[in-house]
Amino acid sequence: MDREIFVSYSVSANSIAGWVAYGGSESFHDMSRGILAARIGIPRLLRMFRKFCIKSSWYVPGIVMETFPDEVRAIYADGHELGTHGYLHEYAPSMSYDQEERVIAKTAELVKDITGHNPYGHLPSQWEESVNTMRILMNHGYKYARGLEDDDFHPFYASTGRSWPRVDYSKLPETWMKPMNLGEKIDFVEIPINWFLNDGTYFNFNKHVPGKRPMSLSEVLENWKAAFDYVYREYEYAIFPVNIHPDTSGNPEVQIFHEKFISYILEHNGASFVSDSFIAEDFRKRYPFPHEFREKVDL
């Protein structure tokens, strides 16, 4: 069968913002690693994408855009999409509506200063959305977000009003034995994120997380190949949502890993590398709201 497998190699350019979020805000060494990610990691990834003629989507925290303007402008100059990723990698569920709105407005303006237009996409910091995120993004003209996992290899339409019971052992079980409210679908695209296709899951070292050590490159390469093989075998249309970081994939050995994996994908007819904005627009054409892809269920 003819296949259309769209591979998204999105980049979260956390740099110094990531270390503030993950325990390194008092460490000169951790912040220095963030500088390395911007000044060394970003150019290395740009060279890799150039080598394979890949156009990707980059989600850049506001502090990185303002601290390393030359590196960020180079991303856009190479033809990549720029999206927002918080200002200081904030945790959205802990922010008020006003705080989150101000952060999104500020970072959207920073992107517009570089590209000349409002950003199309947003990747929530730490992949966590608040109850307000969708409304704020829609108010600012965004087309899609990338932070949830209702599906793994197909986009879907976002939902609002979701709720679920919490266990409270001081009360009777009947108070929590209730189904989840899946919410109401809205006309806003979500592109799934996948922890198992994220470089940080396997290759990042964080001294603030006990026991966190990089995994074998060859082992992870086989895992990613197996995931791609399944998608290629089972679906005529799908996406393959990779997410990487200059902090991690800017390391030489991890670059070699990506070069091998990208070369493997290019061996498959019908597989192509595209931006997230392309994926969102293509999905809308295939599945006009409120229609979505649904996995077949045999009863």
Order of alpha helices (4+ residues) and beta strands (2+ residues): beta-alpha-alpha-alpha-beta-alpha-alpha-beta-alpha-beta-alpha-beta-beta-beta-alpha-alpha-beta-alpha-alpha-beta-alpha
